[in-house]
Amino acid sequence: MARTWTNWARDQRCAPERIERPAGEAELARIVAGAGRVKVVGSGHSFTDIACTDGVMVELSRMNRVLAVEGNEATVEAGITLHELGPQLAERGLAMENQGDVDPQTVAGAISTATHGTGGSFRNLSAQMTRLRLVTAAGEAIELREGDELLAGRVSLGALGAVSAVTLRCVPAFTIHRVDEPRPLDDVLARFDELVDANDHFELFVFPYTRTALTLTSQRTGREPRPPGALRAFVRDVLLENAVLELACRAGRRFPSAIPAMNRGVTALMSRAEHLDASHRVYANRRSVRFTEMEYAIPRERVAEALERVMALIERRRLAVGFPIEVRVVAPDDGLLSTAHGRPTGYIAVHQYRGMEFESYFRAVEAIMDEYGGRPHWGKRHYQSAATLRPRYPGWDRFQAVRDRLDPGRKFENDYLRRVLG
Ligand SMILES: Cc1cc2nc3c(=O)[nH]c(=O)nc-3n(C[C@H](O)[C@H](O)[C@H](O)COP(=O)(O)OP(=O)(O)OC[C@H]3O[C@@H](n4cnc5c(N)ncnc54)[C@H](O)[C@@H]3O)c2cc1C
């Protein structure tokens, strides 16, 4: 009987024909050549059915090696996770230029969906890629290194082929000094651009029904890292950040009408914290509370206004939302399907705790984001289709032309790709 595959959030399931775990590119190529329909899966950290298939699922946990490091370029097998990669780059005096807020994702999975961190002058992870090795539908390994093939390969949604290796442009290893502190939301939004520009990385969280934001401001520095002791890290990351949130979320699911008061209570508990550590350790937060998420990329200059509209929507409709809204920014890039393609971008992410109704909330937020030409994160929930997405991406037709060349028979297609790419 087919084994069921489930994503991290445990809300996407599929029953692949079989699951293969190749140990290298040649074996991957044989699997692809012999399969009718194939989907390569990363760590299952997408909230959509983007990685689901009823064909052959290929999982690359055995393809997780660093293959070569030349100067500041590292070539890695596609299945290596960001968590595995960070220390191995650090041993060689290198680091990724920027990362998202967790690190279990595979490198190929992260770049395929335009996974991003935050920072007004830093681009998303796919922009750090200089070359890509890909097994095409015919089972042939090719390298994408320039032109539209590279620009399409940056953010490919898994639609072009099975990525076997990725070359990343890294930077010298660095330390991050991060300060987390509660501040009045009105001040933060009034000074949003100033805060983004004054810090290497800036992001904020705000609980609905409150007017206090938790801001995370980071500077890159040459100072020596001071990792927290195991006990302090456990108390801060496991007990305070995750256990308190889990308890509040469970209580909110049971007593939704108490959510506004509980959000105010959790906000009152927020306090100042400092981190001074190697970049890969500061970026990666622990997330054990399971939730689902939608995130939209909109022009950066509209972020404060759009966030206020989302907060007002929740209050007006009395939506039961006990999870904070997250706001981040990135620099423009050139990936044809990158959510930050060609514009300084602000991201607004909304979440809902597992087991709670999210669709009416997410659809209402999406309607707001539509007014800003919003582009949904490819790995997070949304209700768009190829028809609504095409006008939001100037490079859409160029991506489709590359796809037609590399996968004319749609061997790498699944339900999600049929919906979003047509
Ligand atoms: C707790 C949590 C925190 C998150 N934080 C962030 C964040 O800070 N920033 C952000 O932008 N996103 C974030 N995400 C979303 C996440 O980064 C993306 O969904 C990412 O794509 C997940 O990577 P993965 O390895 O799990 O890939 P999957 O979800 O398994 O796959 C994603 C896509 O990549 C394709 N793919 C994977 N490997 C290959 C390959 N070798 N060849 C071809 N295609 C491939 C799959 O087919 C699929 O289309 C978060 C998700 C969770 C659950």
The ligand as a Gaussian input file, in Angstrom:
#p B3LYP/6-31G(d) Opt

LIG

0 1
 C        7.929000      26.959000      10.470000
 C        8.162000      27.526000       9.087000
 C        8.897000      28.694000       8.950000
 C        9.095000      29.251000       7.676000
 N        9.827000      30.394000       7.576000
 C        9.987000      30.991000       6.361000
 C       10.708000      32.209000       6.224000
 O       11.273000      32.734000       7.177000
 N       10.763000      32.776000       4.994000
 C       10.147000      32.229000       3.913000
 O       10.191000      32.819000       2.842000
 N        9.495000      31.046000       4.004000
 C        9.413000      30.421000       5.190000
 N        8.756000      29.215000       5.282000
 C        8.310000      28.561000       4.045000
 C        9.408000      27.619000       3.501000
 O       10.675000      28.238000       3.539000
 C        9.137000      27.245000       2.043000
 O        7.863000      26.716000       1.903000
 C       10.201000      26.276000       1.478000
 O        9.919000      26.029000       0.138000
 C       10.245000      24.961000       2.210000
 O       11.391000      24.238000       1.813000
 P       11.332000      22.638000       1.797000
 O       12.715000      22.127000       1.654000
 O       10.548000      22.169000       2.920000
 O       10.575000      22.413000       0.423000
 P        9.110000      21.704000       0.115000
 O        8.124000      22.443000       0.859000
 O        9.292000      20.239000       0.458000
 O        9.037000      21.905000      -1.413000
 C        8.827000      23.193000      -1.930000
 C        8.953000      23.156000      -3.459000
 O       10.310000      22.942000      -3.811000
 C       10.381000      21.880000      -4.742000
 N       11.647000      21.190000      -4.570000
 C       12.248000      20.846000      -3.419000
 N       13.421000      20.245000      -3.693000
 C       13.533000      20.201000      -5.034000
 C       14.513000      19.704000      -5.917000
 N       15.642000      19.120000      -5.495000
 N       14.312000      19.821000      -7.259000
 C       13.180000      20.420000      -7.716000
 N       12.227000      20.902000      -6.914000
 C       12.410000      20.803000      -5.597000
 C        9.198000      20.993000      -4.417000
 O        8.859000      20.169000      -5.510000
 C        8.141000      22.040000      -4.139000
 O        7.665000      22.512000      -5.363000
 C        8.558000      28.618000       6.524000
 C        7.827000      27.430000       6.674000
 C        7.626000      26.882000       7.947000
 C        6.847000      25.612000       8.094000

